[in-house]
Every structure is written in structure tokens, then in C-alpha cells.
Amino acid sequence: MVSSKSRGGEVGCLLLSLLLLAAGEARSSQVHYSVPEEAKHGTFVGRIAQDLGLELAELVPRLFRLASKGRGDLLEVNLQNGILFVNSRIDREELCGRSVECSIHLEVIVDRPLQVFHVEVEIKDINDNPPVFPVTVKTIRFHESRLLDSRFPLEGAFDADVGVNALLSYKLSSSEFFFLDIQTNDELSQSLSLVLRKSLDREETAEINLLLVATDRGKPELTGTVQLLIKVLDVNDNEPTFDQSVYKVQLLENIAKGSLVIKLNSSDADEGSNSEIVYSFSSDVSPNIKTKFKIDPSSGEIRTKGQLDYEEVKSYEIQVIAYDNGTPPMSGHCKISVKLVDINDNTPEVSITSLSLPIREDAPLGTVIALITVSDRDSGANGQVTCTLTPHDFFKLVSTFKNYYSLVLDSALDRENLANYEVVVKARDAGSPSLSATASVSVEVADVNDNAPAFAQPEYTVLVKENNPPGCHIFTVSARDADAQENALVSYSLVERRVGERALSSYVSVHAESGKVYALQPLDHEELELLQFQVSARDAGVPPLGSNVTLQVFVLDENDNAPALLLPGPGGGAGALSQLVARSVGAGHVVAKVRAVDADSGYNAWLLYELQPVAGGARSPFRVGLYTGEISTTRALDEADAPRHRLLVLVKDHGEPALTATATVLLSLEDSGQAPKASSRASTGAAGAEAALVDVNVYLIIAICAVSSLLVLTLLLYTALRCSAPPSEGACGPGKPTLVCSSAVGSWSYSQQRRQRVCSGEGPPKADLMAFSPSLPQGPDSAEERQQLSESEQFGKVSLLIFFSVGSEIVLFSLFSMILLIFKNNYYWSTVVLQRCVSLHCTTK
């Protein structure tokens, strides 16, 4: 009883352990289905979603997908009902060969969160392959002296199916001499022998024809046949025999050529030549075996002949025959079963399939560039492969399935920085030592028109001399586009606008391809000093991009205008200047003034005045100011001087070459009786000037304050209008009169008003003010000069000059004059200082 209870307790513990183990396996086991091979498309396999605990509504949002190595699309899932079904033809023999177990291992992957389920679909065998014999007709030689129950081994049939469908039964056609003996080695291995039941007599029966039928146990049953042609021979009645009917050998697949596989040993009970044995491969041996192995006919050694490869053939079945030298020869048979052992002798293989090359440089992140497949023909750990990518700055590998990857874009591309990437994919297996392989893909970046043509600088200044020949080349613009091909083809054009009353294209043109700028007509500095316009550069991309550059063309002055005289009379036309002069004037008295202007500018408009020598060599009592054109006396006139004087004044500019004009001045001396009247008028004016000096000062201060206020108000209004008015096209109009400040003896004059056109597109033209720095006056030389130019007259002239000067310095000048008047009471030096300030102001302008 104690013994019984003890055994009962042990059995209970064992059952509990088995239950716990079964529960643990159930939790970790995978979902298992089965489906017969050759099932039709759409055959139901299983409710995979339900079995995995997934809701039908979440299959699509969670990106439900199947993964199966090398199985293509044999199985598929209907995402609407979660049913796993057969998608294409399944051939079990093609998938698993002779393997007893044949399954398709699926990985079910869902996202959000990421989960991986393992599903095993067992492919059940159906009887779709009939038994097949190695040959259709087999010739067997039997000696007539063979004893009863003598055996001749037969090669059985081969059935590609497995299990019960591969279990074969054999049936031999009826014969009085032979019967079929079947010995079962294991479930799937049978040894067939043809057994002699009745003694043979070659003289009576020389040949016997038998039919061997193999039938499998499938439903329906399939059969295969082989015809046995038995030839009855005479004499040698003992055959060679082996100590084993089957030899099993294992070889490494990298075994060297010529290595020994096995040494066979057979014996023959006969004597003499009938016991001499010769070894050879059976005629049924495949040509592949003969290329891999060789047998020594005398020693029976089997050695390797060719290179063995586990990945091509995993095992070999070699049939060997031992013949004796009898007449006729007797033979013995054996089989050598050679199994190869895998080693890590195959490097991984990387296959790259390009999808979208070249890739646009504006491609979004995640764009698939290529599909990459890696494989290793080895098995086990030797066939497990991992992938890496170099470089990994712009691209990355995304695993889509076992040993399947996608090369995707991971960072923004810029073709202008790098137009081609060499991406290297490295695959390494887990063998020891591990082997690796690399494959590269050249990723070309396609250009996108994302760069506008760019000029080296936003503005260019061009200097062109006036009177240029029509069509002359004045400048070349060049823009560079960082894009490629048609996106980098730049064409140039003018940004058309109006220049005064004419179109810009009537002045200049630009070559569309070279960017050369041409002047279409001669330019005139006096008409157009500055021509400002824009040139547009546009590429040929879609859509086209462009940019503009500003050209400021300054027309340089040439000395092409002679001085023009300003003579009194209607229209200031040509003629002589007539002037009456009193004989009582003293030395240095200004009797007349020649006025002339030059349409040019700069030094070309700087005029000099020269008095031509008098005919006959007589010395003239007059002279002309070098820069002022004022004609004055060199001495006091007397009764001896001729009553009429004809003076020729040569006006010359500073151009190269200099241009000139000649003015004729007719001076008539007045009688001496009229001199007292003039002198009386002068003394009366001098007496009244000093009396009115105080009033002039008061009025002058009031006028200065009024002008200053008016100037400030004008500047404020001008600034407000400039800020509020929209930008407008540059107008070309007449300029203000040019103020020419020149002095040799401290006198000032305005030149003739002329048209100055500055066309820049930036606003109205500005006044042109030219100045030539005069020398400082040296103070009064004599009492006569001090009498001729009174303090009040000097102060009035300077004040008028300040009033007509343009510039913000008027307030400073006025205050400076007031300080001199109030504190120094010296009108002469205040006049000198103001003249110097005005001269510096003109020079600065």
C-alpha cells in the first residue's frame, strides 16, 4: 500500500509538471494552420485576425501585413474579414522537397503599437506525384548456374510525395522463375530483390521479360512501371559480396579534390580470375555523381573528383557494382549514402533594384529610391544576414520584410552642393568567421530650377565718352546660374522704360546670349549725362527664374562745343558790344564786360578771356580780366586817347583741343564836359549811401531771417513729398542754370542757362554747380579802388550772392556776416570772408 501511494504521488507530480509545461508552451506557441497543396485560389486557411486577438476594424489603421521569406504571395489576408486564404498555387515538393515537415512561416506585423505574430501554415501533401523508376527498361544478367533463392537487387521507384503518399508497394508480373522479395528497412526505405525460385536453363529460356509495378498508398493511387529484361548467362556461378549493403559517409562541403570518401571491400568465393573483382559505378548513377566522385576499379577507393557544394546538393546516393573476371562475370552491389556538412563558404548576396533614379533634389523625405534584397546560400547561423549603409547622412535603410530593405531619403538634397551620391550597402552573415559583401548604387540628383541667375554685384558703373559710334560695345553683363542644363541657360534682356519722350531700347540694346550691351546711337553729354537702366537675366527652367542688375552709364564730356558769346541785343545774337566811356575815369575802372558760356562741362567749360593786340602795335589803355571778361582801364584816360577804340576779345575754353570765340567791343570816349555830371552823381550817391547804411543793415537782417525761414519750410515740404510720393520713372528734363564761380579779381557771374539732362530713373534732375577756386583778394591797393567800391556796395553784392546760392549753408553765412557787422564794424573784411566762403561752397559742389 505504501508503495502504491508513493507511486501515485509521483504520478500526480509528473502530471502537474506536464500541465504547467503545456500551459507555458501554449502561451509562447505560435498560431498553426494547415492547408493541402495545390489548393485553389481563395481557399480558406484560417481566421487569422480572430485567432491573433485583433479586431477587424483595426487591421487597416494598424497597417496589418504579412511577411514570408522567399514565399512570394502564396498566402494573403482579406483585410475586410481577417481571413487567411490561398493566393496562388502551392507545390509542396517545390517548397520543401523530400522534407517530412513542410510549413510556411509567416510574420504578421501591425503598427501602433508595433507587434509581430508568428503564424505557421503547414502544407499537407496530396498524392500528385506518381512513382518513378530510374530507367524504363532494366537489363539483368543471370547465370544459369545460379542457385535457387539467388537474389538480384533492384532499384526501387522514387515518389516525390511524402508520408503515406510516398509509401510504395511493388508487384511483379507472374513468372515461374522469379518472385519479388521486399524488405523494409524503415518506414520509407525498402530493399527490392529479384529472387530465383526455379533453376534456369539458358538453352530453354535465354531471355525473360517481367514488368515491375510500383503503387503508392495515396488516394487516388498512382503507379509507375519498369520493364525487367533478364538475360540468362552461363558459367561463373559466384558473385562478389560486400560486408554491408549500405555505407553512410559524412563530408565537409569544402573537402579538397581527391580526398578519400570510402574504401570498399568485397569478396568472391570463386578462385582464379573468377575471384578478381573490378569496381565501377552503376549504370543508373547520374552524370552529376560521376563529375563529383571517382572510383578506383581495382582498389575500390572512392575519392572526390569535383568541388562539392552543400547549397547545390545536400546528399548523394551512389550505387556501386563489383564485377569479377569470370566468364560470364558475376557482380555484387552496394550503396554509399554521402551527406554533406555545411560550412560558411558563401558570402551574402546583395541585389539592388533601382526604382526612381535620378531623384529630384526637391524630393520629400521618405521617398523610396531603391529596393534591396540580401540573401546567403548557407544555412543556419551561416545564412543569417544583417545590413548596414554607408554613408548614412542623407539616406537610410528601412526593413520591409525579412532580408528585404528599402533605401529611402532621410535628409533634404541640394544638387548644387553634391550632384551624385555613391551609396554602399554592406551585408554580413553570422557565420564564424563571418563573411560580408558590398553593393553600391549611384544616386544621381536631378536638377530643379531653384536658383535664379545671380550677378556678381547689384549695380555697375559704366563710363562712355560722348559722340560714340552707333552700335559700339560699352559693357558686358554676366550672370551665373547654379542650376544645370536648361535651368542654367541664361538669356538677357532690357527692362524697358521711357527715357523722356523716347524708349530705352532706342538708346541701348543687350545681346540675349552674350550679355553684351551696345549703344545704338551716339550719346550727347549735353543732352544726357546719366543713363540708368536695368538688364534682366532669366533662365530657361520651368517656371523660369530671373534677376535684374542696374547699369549706370555716365556719358563723359568731350570738348565739342565752342564758347558762345552773350551780347546785348535781340536774342543775344552776333554783333559788337558798344559802350560809352568817360575820359575822366581812372585806372582800373571797369568800362565793359564780355559774357560767354560753354555748353560743355568741367574744364571744357572753363573759359579764359584774352585781349588781342591792337593793329599797328599801339599800346591799348584797356585790359580784360583773364577769368571774368571784365574790360577795365590800365591807366587814366586823357585827351590824347582816340575817341573810339575797337577791341577784339578772344574767349577760349580749356578743352583738348581748345575751342575759341571772338567778341568785338566798341568803346566810345565821352567828352570831358560830361564828366562833372557823372562825378556829381557819384558824390551824391556816396553821400546818400552812408546815410542809408543803417537802414540797409536792418533790412538785410530781416531779409536773411525771412530767407532762412523760407529755406527750412521748403526743405520740410520737399522731405514730406519725397516720403509720400510713389516711385516714378526717371524723367529727363531741363536742368537749372549752372552757376560758374570763377574769380581772378574777386568778381562773380552766372553762366547761360542750358539744358542738362540726367536720366537715372531715381527722380528729377539735379542742378549742376561748377566752381573754380578763386584766389583771395589782397585788400585795397589804392584809395581810388576804395572809393570806387564802397563798403555798402560790396556788402550789397555779397548779400545778393548769398541769397541766390543753393545750399543749406545760407544760415551760417548770414550769421557770420552779422557777427562781423556787429562786433567788427569792418565792412570790407566781412565782404572778403563771405566771398571766400562762397568760393569754397562752389568748389565743394
Secondary structure by P-SEA (a helix, b strand, c coil): caaaaaaaaaaaaaaaaaaaaaaaaaaaccbbbbbbcccccccccccccccccccccccccccccccccccccccccccccbbbbbccccccccccccccbbbbbbbbbbcccbbbbbbbbbbbbcccccccccccbbbbbbbccccccbbbbbbbbbbcccccccbbbbbbcccccbbbbbbbccccbbbbbbcccbbbbcccccbbbbbbbbbcccccccbbbbbbbbbbbccccbbbbbcccbbbbbbccccccccccbbbbbbbcccccccbbbbbccccccaaaaacccccccccbbbbccccccccccbbbbbbbbbccccccccccbbbbbbbbbcccccbbbbbbbcccccccccccccccbbbbbbbcccccccbbbbbbcccccbbbbbccccbbbbcccbbbbcccccccbbbbbbbcccccccbbbbbbbbbbbbcccccccccccbbbbbbbcccccccccbbbbbbbcccccccbbbbbbcccccccccccccccccccccccccccccccccccbbbbbbbbbcccccccbbbbbbbbbbccccccccccccccccccbbbbbbbbbcccccccccbbbbbbbcccccccbbbbbbccccccccccbbbbccccbbbbccccccccccbbbbbbbbbcccccccbbbbbbbbbbccccaaaaaaaaaaaaaaaaaaaaaaaaaaaaaaaaaaaaaaaaaaaaaaaaaacccccccccccccbbbbbbbccbbbbbccbbbbbbccccccbbbbbbbcccccccccccaaaaaaccaaaaaaaaaaaaaaccccaaaaaaaaaaaaaaccccaaaaaaaaaaaaaaaaaac
